[in-house]
Amino acid sequence: MAVLTKTKDIGLAGTLTVDDLTRAIKNSIDRSGMKEEEARAMAQHVMNFFGYSERIIDNVLEPEDRDAFYMLEDSGLLTTEREETTLYDGREWRIHYWLFRKDKILALVKSAKAKEAMQGLERSVYDEVPEDIWELREEELAGE
């Protein structure tokens, strides 16, 4: 599932995927390491509400779902907006919506991808060095 988004910074349409939202959740909620499975489950749960829309009405949420949305709002991934309309009898009616903060999500996705790339580079350098090189170097240093 993906949501078509339009970001202000690049002005082009992009697609928000479950993978992207998972990365953003992992990077925003718990920097000490939220489990991948938990972040993915939360991302799928949230994306199921939005479907292909950019916003959803708050009335569709159950209290436990709303709690998760508030947590993501605290993390900067979701935001709210409201509309006011006048009913036929003159009363004011407020409608509350939830929206993705696409700019924040995409920034977190970019930083997560950059961090993953850097970790991959750091590991590959030392993975290629044979173990006996370290022993040979220690022997050279001991002989000096």
Backbone torsions as a table, in degrees:
resi	resn	phi	psi	omega
1	MET	NA	142.1	-179.8
2	ALA	-144.3	153.7	177.4
3	VAL	-117.6	125.4	177.1
4	LEU	-73.4	127.2	-176.1
5	THR	-127.3	156.9	174.6
6	LYS	-125.0	119.5	-178.1
7	THR	-97.8	147.3	-178.8
8	LYS	-72.0	-38.1	-172.4
9	ASP	-69.8	-35.0	-179.7
10	ILE	-108.3	-16.7	175.6
11	GLY	71.8	6.0	-179.5
12	LEU	-110.2	156.2	177.5
13	ALA	-78.8	135.9	176.0
14	GLY	-130.6	171.0	-179.0
15	THR	-115.1	127.5	176.1
16	LEU	-91.8	116.8	-177.2
17	THR	-106.0	170.4	175.9
18	VAL	-61.9	-39.2	178.1
19	ASP	-60.9	-43.4	179.0
20	ASP	-62.9	-46.9	-178.8
21	LEU	-65.8	-35.0	176.4
22	THR	-61.2	-47.7	178.5
23	ARG	-60.2	-43.7	-178.9
24	ALA	-64.2	-40.7	179.1
25	ILE	-63.9	-46.3	179.7
26	LYS	-59.6	-38.7	-177.2
27	ASN	-81.6	-17.6	-175.3
28	SER	-103.7	-35.0	-172.6
29	ILE	-82.6	-52.0	-171.9
30	ASP	-138.3	96.6	-177.2
31	ARG	-68.1	-15.4	179.5
32	SER	-83.0	-2.0	172.6
33	GLY	117.3	74.9	171.6
34	MET	-70.1	139.4	-179.2
35	LYS	-64.2	143.0	-179.7
36	GLU	-56.7	-42.3	-177.8
37	GLU	-64.2	-39.3	179.7
38	GLU	-67.2	-44.1	179.8
39	ALA	-64.7	-41.2	178.9
40	ARG	-65.7	-41.2	179.3
41	ALA	-62.4	-42.4	178.7
42	MET	-65.8	-41.5	179.7
43	ALA	-62.8	-44.2	178.8
44	GLN	-64.3	-41.2	179.8
45	HIS	-60.3	-47.1	-179.3
46	VAL	-67.2	-44.6	-178.9
47	MET	-63.2	-31.1	177.6
48	ASN	-62.9	-32.3	177.1
49	PHE	-71.0	-41.5	-175.1
50	PHE	-78.1	-33.4	-175.5
51	GLY	58.8	-125.4	179.0
52	TYR	-102.4	11.5	-179.5
53	SER	-91.5	159.4	177.2
54	GLU	-92.3	-15.9	177.9
55	ARG	-146.6	155.5	177.1
56	ILE	-131.5	156.8	179.0
57	ILE	-83.3	139.4	-175.9
58	ASP	-63.1	-28.1	-175.5
59	ASN	-62.3	-19.2	-178.5
60	VAL	-78.3	-10.9	-174.6
61	LEU	-88.3	140.3	169.4
62	GLU	-83.9	161.6	-177.7
63	PRO	-54.8	-41.0	-179.3
64	GLU	-70.2	-32.3	175.5
65	ASP	-68.4	-42.0	179.4
66	ARG	-60.9	-36.3	176.8
67	ASP	-59.5	-43.4	178.2
68	ALA	-64.2	-39.4	178.6
69	PHE	-65.2	-40.5	177.0
70	TYR	-62.7	-38.1	178.2
71	MET	-63.4	-42.6	178.6
72	LEU	-69.9	-30.0	174.8
73	GLU	-67.0	-42.3	177.1
74	ASP	-61.4	-31.1	179.3
75	SER	-82.7	-7.6	178.0
76	GLY	89.6	9.1	-177.5
77	LEU	-90.5	-25.2	177.9
78	LEU	-124.6	157.7	173.8
79	THR	-142.2	169.9	-179.5
80	THR	-121.4	158.1	170.5
81	GLU	-147.0	163.3	178.8
82	ARG	-140.3	153.9	175.5
83	GLU	-118.7	146.7	174.2
84	GLU	-120.0	137.2	179.3
85	THR	-138.1	154.8	178.7
86	THR	-99.5	126.9	178.3
87	LEU	-76.7	168.3	-178.8
88	TYR	-58.4	-32.6	-178.3
89	ASP	-86.7	6.2	175.6
90	GLY	96.1	-9.5	179.0
91	ARG	-74.2	150.3	175.3
92	GLU	-87.0	139.1	179.6
93	TRP	-126.4	129.6	179.3
94	ARG	-106.0	136.3	176.7
95	ILE	-119.0	125.5	-178.9
96	HIS	-103.9	138.4	-178.5
97	TYR	-126.1	155.2	171.2
98	TRP	-111.5	138.3	178.9
99	LEU	-133.3	149.0	172.1
100	PHE	-72.1	141.8	169.4
101	ARG	-92.6	81.8	-171.3
102	LYS	-61.2	-35.8	179.4
103	ASP	-63.0	-43.5	179.2
104	LYS	-67.5	-43.6	-179.7
105	ILE	-61.5	-48.1	-178.1
106	LEU	-65.7	-35.4	176.4
107	ALA	-64.4	-42.2	178.2
108	LEU	-66.5	-36.2	178.0
109	VAL	-65.0	-44.1	179.2
110	LYS	-61.8	-43.7	-179.2
111	SER	-68.1	-35.7	178.0
112	ALA	-66.2	-42.1	178.9
113	LYS	-65.0	-39.8	178.6
114	ALA	-64.8	-41.5	179.1
115	LYS	-64.7	-41.3	178.7
116	GLU	-64.3	-39.7	179.2
117	ALA	-65.3	-42.3	179.1
118	MET	-64.6	-41.1	178.4
119	GLN	-63.9	-38.5	178.3
120	GLY	-64.4	-39.2	178.6
121	LEU	-68.7	-42.3	-179.3
122	GLU	-62.4	-42.4	-179.5
123	ARG	-68.7	-40.1	-173.7
124	SER	-65.8	-31.8	-179.7
125	VAL	-63.2	-49.2	-176.8
126	TYR	-80.1	-23.7	177.7
127	ASP	-65.7	-27.6	-176.7
128	GLU	-85.0	-11.4	-178.6
129	VAL	-84.3	123.9	179.3
130	PRO	-65.6	148.8	-177.7
131	GLU	-63.5	-34.4	-176.3
132	ASP	-71.2	-15.5	176.3
133	ILE	-61.0	-40.3	-177.8
134	TRP	-65.8	-38.9	179.0
135	GLU	-66.8	-41.0	178.5
136	LEU	-63.0	-41.3	-179.6
137	ARG	-65.9	-39.3	178.0
138	GLU	-63.0	-39.7	179.0
139	GLU	-65.4	-39.3	178.2
140	GLU	-63.6	-43.6	-180.0
141	LEU	-67.3	-35.7	179.8
142	ALA	-70.1	-29.9	-178.7
143	GLY	-79.6	-13.4	-177.9
144	GLU	-78.6	NA	NA
